[in-house]
Amino acid sequence: MNATVDILEKRLYNGAEMENFNQLLNQYVQRAGISDTELARAIGVSRQTIFRWREGTTGRPRHREDVLAMARKLRLTPEERDRLLLATGFPPEGRSEKGEEREEGEERGEGGKREERGEERESEAQAEGIASESRWIDAVARYRWRLGSGVAVVLAVVVIAAWWVNQRYGDGLLNTPTAEVVSPSTGAAPPTIARPTPGETLILVTHFANYAGGQVGYNVAGRLTQALQREIDNTRLKNIRLEIWPEAVGERSRALQIGRQVSATLVIYGEYDLGRVMVEFAHPANQNVFTDPAVQQQVTGLPELSATINSDLPQQVRSLALMALGQIYLTLNQADQARLLLAQARDNLKNEPEVDQKTWALANFYLGLAYHSSFPPDLDAAIAAYTEAVTAWPEMLSSQLDRSAAYEERALPGDLELALAGIEQIIQAKPDWA
């Protein structure tokens, strides 16, 4: 009987392969209206991985647990979930449970491994802030229905002020720094990279993953490190050490892992493809170098932000180096110095051809944060920079939220309405949050 069932299942799987995984994924993602970043956070993988799955440039998920987490996030029906499982080569959920019961004695060891991997990925997803994000969403949803009442203005001030205090000094409901589960048996730090001495800041630049396969010897890490060193020398920034990690890193979890191993304040990693470099910034969560917890929440909790530059254009490479150093100054609570570097980074990009819109948004976001973190804060300049970021990248919630908070702090006539409008735009962009 079992053999007959297995034969029928194999035929079913072969027929299901006609449903392309990336087509199904795109269909479900578009219907759910969620971003690649949200989906990546729910599964515990990088945004680039989701992008490659949707484009069909990379195969399918290797772990069944990833597909199930994806189905939960996309709110798939049981039938849709099973279609997605079949398209990735896994048995449907009901059959999988029966098979596990039948083969429990034979595959106990393998089942233990699957359970371990599932627990690890669940911990990663939780560390990415899913639970904390939902708490913030609930707070906004509870607030929204009061907008039409006579006490809307008073309640709005309380909601925005409470959010900003929490964002600045509390748990950081939306931008919680990640804390992925790290296996102690993998990725030992090379002995040539020493941990920083007291008062020293370590910036780690990894080799960049090259998924296209061309120009294997292209040294992106070397060029970025040289640009960083030039800016360090120009700004006379002391006690900064640059190191190159001797392997390619394309995943955020790995970047955070190696950053913790060598106590790096900043890890620069990403992907390279035909002259375009997608750069990610990771701030290992176990660092205590931040003198201002407000800045710590903002700088370390932005896993969804990345910069894409043309590595053949020196000013774009330089702007990236300036953005990296600006973040270092923000960690040291030196917002004035950070502002100078970040303004220069943005101005360099302003005159560059074909600047990526997300890179332009990221430069303006960090500049807005520097203005906002100054003492006293320059709220007019911060709002202007946040607005540039929102215009270039409307889906970047960090800029939208920080701009609303800046409006609430400035408290000029009409600012409260602008702050409320920002919150409403977020709800309109994410109707499933309401």
N, C-alpha and C positions, 0 to 999 in steps of 0.2 A: 504493500500500500504506500509506504513512504517513498519507494522508488518511483511509483507512478506519479505521486505528487511532485517529486523533484523534476521529472521529465516535463510535466505540464508547466511548472514554474519556469524552467529554462526557456520553453517556447514563449511564455508570456514575457520574459525579460528581453528576448530577442526582438519581439514585436515592439516592446516599449522603447527600444533604442531608436526607433524611427522618430520619437519625440525628442528633439534636440534639447539638451539640458539648458544651454544658454538662452534659447528662445523661451522656454518655460519660465526661467528665472526672470528674464526681462518682462515678460507678461505679468507675473505676479508682483514684481517690484513696482512697475508702473501703476498697477491697480491699487496697491497699498499706499503709494505716494510717500515712500520713505527713501532716504538718501543711502548711498553706498556706505557712508560713515556709520550710520545707525545700524545697518545690517552687519557691518564688520564688527561693531562693538558687541552686538548680540551673540555673535558666533565666537568671537575671540581671535579673529584674524585681522590682517591689515586691510585698509581700504583698497590698496593696489590689488590684493588678491580677489576681492569682490569685482573690481573693474575687469580684471583679466577673465574671470569666470563669465561675466556678462558679455564680454567681447568675443569669447570663444577662443582666445589666444592661449589659454592654459586649459588643461583637462578639467576634470570634475573634482569635487571634494573627495578627499581620500578617506574621510572618516564619516561613518554613518551618523555620529552624534552631531556633526556640523550640519548635515541636511535636516535633521530633526529640529535643531535650534533655529535654522533658517525658516522652516515651516511654521514654528511658533511665532517668530517675529513677523512673518508675512500674514499671519492669521489664516492659514490655509485650512480648507475643509479636510476631513480624513481622506476623501478621494483625491483631492489635489496633492496632499502630502504624499500619498502613495505613488502618484504619477511622478512626482519629483524624485522620490526614492528610486523608482524603476529607471528613470532617465539617467541616474547616476550609477546604475548597476547594483543597487542594493535591493533586497527583498522588501515588500511592503510591510507596514508596521505589524499588522495582525499575524502574518506568516512568520515574521521574525521572532515574535514572542513565543509562538508555538515551537519553532525550531530550537529556540534557546532552551525551552523546557525539555524537549526530546533529547537534546545533546548536551545537557548540563554536565553529566558525569564525564563525557569524553572531552569537553572543551572548557573545563573549569579554569585551567591556566590562562587560556586565551581570553575567556570572559573576564578574568580579573584584570587583564591588561586593558580591555575595553572600558571597564568600570573606572580604572585609574585615569585613563585618558579623558573620559567623560567628566570626572570630578575636576581634573586640572583645567579643562576648557571652561567648565562652569565657573570655577574660581576666577579665571581670567575675565570672563564676561562680566562677572559681578564687580571685579576690580576696575573695569572700564567705566563704571558709573551708572549701570542700567537702573539699579534700585534707587540711587539718589536722584537720577533724572526724573523718574516717575513721581517722586515726592514733589519735585518742583512743578511738574506738569499738573499734578492734582491741585497744588496751591493756586496756579494760574486759572485752572478750570473753575475752582470754587469762587474765585474772584470775578470771573467773567460775567456770571449771571447777575451780579450786583451793579453792573455798569449803568443799567437803565434806571436805577433807583435814585432817590434824592440824596443818598449819602455816598454816591459813587466817588466823588472827589476825595472825601476824607479817607475812604477805604483804599483808594488807589495810592495815596501817599503812604499809608501804612504798608501796603503790599510791596510797593517798590522799595521803600526804605528797608523793610525787613529782608527782602531779597538781597539788597546790596550789602547790608551788614553781614548776612550769612555768606554771601559770595566773597566778601572781603576778609572776614575774620572767623567764619564758622567752617562748616564742613564742605562748603562749595558744592551746592546741590547739583549744578550742571557740569562744572569743570573739575570734578574730583580727580586728583592725580592717580594714574593707574598703578597697580601693584600686582603684576602678573606672577603666577606661580613659577618659580625657577627651580629646575632640577639641579641639585648640588653635584650630580655626577657628570654634568656636561659643561662645556664651555669654560674650562679653567683659564684664568688670565695668564697670558704669556709673561714669563719672568722679566722680559725686557721692558715692560711698561710698569713703572713703579707707581704706587699710590701717591697722591699729592701730599706734600708736607704741610704742617699747620700754616695757614695763611696763603697757601698756593691753590690756584684754580686750574683744573685739568679739563681741556677740551679734547674730546676724542673724535677723530674723523675716520670713518670706516671706508673701506673700498666699496664701490657702488656696484650693485647687482646689474648685470647686463643680460636681460632676458632676450634681446634680439639676436645675440650671438655674434654681432659684427664688432670689429675693432676691439678685440679681446684685450690688447695691451694698453688701451687708453687709460691714462692715469688721472681720473677725476679727483681722487683723494689728494694727490700731490698738488694739483692746481689750486684746489680750495685751500689747502694748508698753506701754500705760498701766499695766497691772497690774504688769508688771516694773519700770517706773520707780518706782512707789510703794514696792515692796519694796526696791529699791536705796536709795532715800532713807531708808526706815525702818531699814535695817541699816547705813547709812553706809558702804556698800561703795564704795570709790574705784576710779577708773581703769576703770570699766565703761562702755562705749558701746553704745547700742542703735541699730540701723538697720533699716529696712524695705526688703526687696527688692521692686522694682517689678513683679514678675510672680508669677503663681500657680505653686507648685511642689507636685507631688503624688507625685514619685518620689524615692527615696533617692539614686539615682545623681546626679540633677540637684542635689539639696540639697548633696551632698558636693562637686560640681563648683564651684558658686558659692561655697561656703564656702572652698575652697582659693583661689579667685580673689581674695578679699578678706581672706584669712588670719583668718577668723572662728574663734573657739574653739568656739562652739555655734551650730547652725542649727536654728531651730524652723520646722517646715513641716507640711503635712498636708492634710486635706479637711474641708469643711463641708457639712452636709446637714440642713436643717430644724431648726436650733438645736443639733444635735449636732456637736461638733468633735472629729475624730480627730487628735491631735497626735503628731508624731514628733520625736525628738531625733536630730540627726546631729552627730558630732564629726569634722571633717575630719582625715584620718589623718596629714597632714603637720605637725601641730602638735607642738611640743616644749615646751609650757608645763607639762607634768606634772612635778612634782617627785618623784613616787613612781611608778615603773614598774608597781607592783602595781595602783594605782588606775587608771592609764592603761588597762591591759588590761580592767578591769572596766567603766569608764565608757564607753569608746569602742567597745566591741565588742558592743553589744546591738542589732543592727538589728531584732530581732524584737519589741522592746518598744515599746508606744505607749500613750498615755493618751486616753481618750474622756471629754469633759466636756460639760456643758450650758452653753453660752455665756451663757444668760440668768440663771444663778445665780452671783452675785459670788464666793461662797466657793470654788466649784469653779475659777473663773478664777484666783483668788488662790492656791489650792493648786498650780495648774500653774506659776504664776510662782515660787512658793517651791521647787518641785522643780527648776526650771531653774537658779535661783541656787544651790541646794544642790549641783548638779553642778559649777558654777563653783568653789565652795569646795573640792570634792573634787579638782579639777584643781590647785589651789594647795596641796594637802596640808594644808588647814585643816579637818580632820575634825570638830573640836569645833564650829566655827561651822556647818559643813554639817549637823551633827546637829540643832542648834537649829532651823534652817529646815525640814529634812525632817520633824522631829517635829511642827512646827506645820502643815505641809502635810497630814500624815496625820490629825492631830486635827481639822483643818477638814473633811476628807472624812468622818470618822467620824459626824458629826451631819448630813450632807447626805442628802437623799432621793434615791433612785434612783442611787446612785453605781455606775458601771461597775466590775465585779469586776476587770477587768484594770488599770484605773486604780488601784484600791485595792491590788492586788498590786504595781504598779510603785512606788507611794509607800512601801510597806513594804520592798521590795527595796532601794531607795536608802537608806532609813533603816538597814536592816541593814548595808549596805556602810559607812555612816558609823560605826556602832558598831564594826564589824570593823576599820576603818582607824584608829581612835583609838589613842593611845599612852598607857597600855597599852590593848589592845582590850577592850571590854566584851562578852565572848563570850555571856554570858547574854542580854543585850538583843539582840545580833545574831541569836542563834538564835530568840528570840521573834519578831523582825520577819520573818526569813526564813520562819518557820512560818506567819505570817499570809499572806505572799505565796504560799507553796505551797498553802495551803488555798483561797485565792481563785482561784488560777490554777495547777492541778496541772501543766499542760503547760509551764510556764515553767522550763526546765532550769537556768537561771542560779541561781535561788533554791534549787533542790533541791541543786545541786552545792555552792554556797557554804555551805549549812547543813551538809552532810556534812563539809566542810572545817573549819567552826567546831566541830563535835562532836569531830573528831580533835584539834584544837588544845586544846580545853578538857580532854579526857582524864579526865573524871570516870567513876566506875563506870557502866558501861552505855553510855557515849558511843560507844565503838568499834562496838558492835552497832548503835546508831542510825545511825552513819555508813554502815555496810555496808548497812543496810536502805534507806537513801536511794539508794545505788547500785543495789541490786536493784530498787527501784521504777522507776528510770529504765529499766532493762533490760526490766522487765515492760511498761512503757508503750511501749517501742520494741523489740519482739521482733526486728525485722530488724537491730538493732544487735548482737545477741548472736552 
